[in-house]
Amino acid sequence: MKNAVTSLARRGDGYLLESPLDVPGWEPRKFRRAAVIVEGVRHYVAGRHVKGPGVFEYELRPWSDAYHDPPAEEIVCDAAFLRALTVASRARDTASALHDTMKILKPLVGFLPAATKLRLQETYGVHPGEATTASIFLEYLILAVAGALLSVNSFTMSHVLPGGALWTVVGAVAPDALVRYGRVLHGEISPPGFYEWLVRMRWR
């Protein structure tokens, strides 16, 4: 996560603003400029430069009395405004980091109850169907590994894992994988989580 800091420094008769966010409407214009008020003096955006990922530099110049076109908007660039840019940037970076984490955890999210997956979709954008499909793929992967180990056990005397434990894994995972895969094929918006379908059947 970037170290988001907003700074305002004097440069000649104007100012140089460095922001972690690209401020909407702050681009150099000939007409309908944004008026930026710094210490009670009106300025306009004379230059905008991207210095790097998440680093935007704005050159503010004094507003000329000869410029009669009314401003598109007026922004008071004070300590509260600079602090708001920094806070908004950090919130964006935190949300982005959480979103990336949820992508990594997508197969595990698929095991969660359907309602929980819908809430996570609203907050982090993780699609319930995609997460469920990823969790089912993980179940089939577990079944494939268990099947391979059972095959190894049948040909060797030294068992990697006890056959009983492996058959328990197969018996626990296979029904859930089959039922939930069927729900995905039927196009459910948020398919059930791990054995949630069984809980629903018992409560009907």
N, C-alpha and C positions, 0 to 999 in steps of 0.2 A: 504494500500500500504506500502511495506517495505521501511525502510530508507536505500536506496542503497548507500553504501560507499565502496570504494576500498582503502586498506591500504597496505603499504610495510614497514616491520620492520626488523631490523637487528637481526639475531639469530646465535650466534657463528660466524663461518666464512662464513655463508650464509645469506639467507633472508627468511622471512615468508611473503607470499602474501595472503591477505584475499580479496576475490572478491565476488560480488553479482551475477556474471555470471560464468558458467562453461566454462573455456577457451578451445576451440577446440584444440586438439593435446597435451594438457598439462596433460599427464599421465606418471607415472614412466615407463621407458622402459630400456631394456638392449641394444637395438640397435636402430639406427635412432632416437636419442633423439632430442627434440626441444632445441635449444640453446637460453637461455634468457640472454640478455646483461643488466647488472645492473652496472651503473657507469663505463662503459667501460670494465667490467670484465665478461667473459662468465660463465654462470651457466647452470645447468640442473635441471629438475624437479625430485627431489628425493622422494617426497611424495605428495599425494593428499588425502584430507579428506573433507567429507561433514559434516559440523558442525551443519547444520540445514537447513530449507527451504530457499533457496536463499543465502546460505553462504558457499563458497568453500575456502578451505585453501590449499595453495601450498607451499611445502618446497623446497627452491632453494639451491643447493649446488654448490660449485666451480667446474668448468669443469676441469677434470684431463688431464694433458699432455699425460698420458699413454693411454688415450682413443682416438683411431685413426679413429673410424667410423665417417664419415662426418655427421653433423647435418641434420635432416629432414627440419628444417627451423630455421631462426634466428629472434628473436623478441627483439627489444630494449624496455626494461621495464623502461620508464622514466615517468615524470609527465604527459606528453600528453597521454601516453598509459593508465595510471591509470585513468585519467579523462575520456578517451574514454570508458573504462569499466563501469564507474559509469553512464555516460550519456546513454549508450546503455541499461543498466539495468533499469534505470528510464523510458526510452522510452518503454521498454518491459512491465513494470508494468502498465504504463498508457494505453497502447494498450489493455492489459488484462482486466483492469478495465472497459474500454469503451466497450469491447466485452461482458463482463458480464452484463453491463447496457443495451446493445442492446438486449440481451436475455430476460431480464425482460420486455423491451418495445416492444417485438416482436408483440403482438397483435395490438399495436398502429401503428407500422411500416407497418403492412399489409394494413392500410387505405391510405397510401401514394401512389402517382402515380407510375405506373410501372417503369418508367425510374429512379425515385428516389430510388426505391427498388433495382434496378440493381446496382446503384452506391454504395448503402450501403452494398450490398453483396461483392463488390470488396474490400471495405474498412474494413468492420467488419465481413464478413463471414455470414451475416444473409440471409438465403435462401428465395428468394421472395415468392415461393410457400408455404413454411411453415409459413411465416409471414402472408400471405393472408389467409391461412386456420385458423390460430389463430384468426385473426380479424373477420372472418365469424363466428367462434364459439362464439366470444364475442357478435356478433349481434344476434345469435340465443338465447344466454343467456338473452340478453335484451328483446327479443320477449317473452321468457318464463316468465320472471318476469312481463312484461306488461300484458300477458295473465292471469297470476295468480291474479294480482291486479284487472283486469276487472272482474274476477270471484268473487272476494271478494266484489267488488262494487255492483254486481248484487244480492248479498245476504244480504247486510247490508245497512243501511241508512247513516252511516258515511263513506264517501268515503275517502280512503287514498290519492288518487290523482283524479282530475277531469277526468271523462271518456273521454271527448274530447281530453285532453292532451295525454292520453294513446293511443287512436286511432290514433292520429297524429304520435306518436312514431312508432306504428306498421306500419302505412302507409309509413313512411319514411325509416324504416329499412328493412322491408320485401323484397321489390323489389331488393334492392341492394344485400342483402344476397343471394337471389335466383340466380340472374344473375352471380354474382362473383363465387358462388359455381359451377355453370355450367362451367365457364371458368377454374376453378381448375380441374374439372373432365375431361375436354378436354386436360389437360396437358400443358397449357400455361406456358412458362418459368417464366414469370413475369406477373401474372394476374393483371387486373386493380385495381386502388385504389377506394376509396369510391366515387361512382357515376361517376367515370372516364369513364366507358362504355357509359354513357349517353352523356357525352361531345363528345366522339368519334363519336357516331351516329349522333349528330347534325352537326358535321363538315364534314361528308361524303357527 
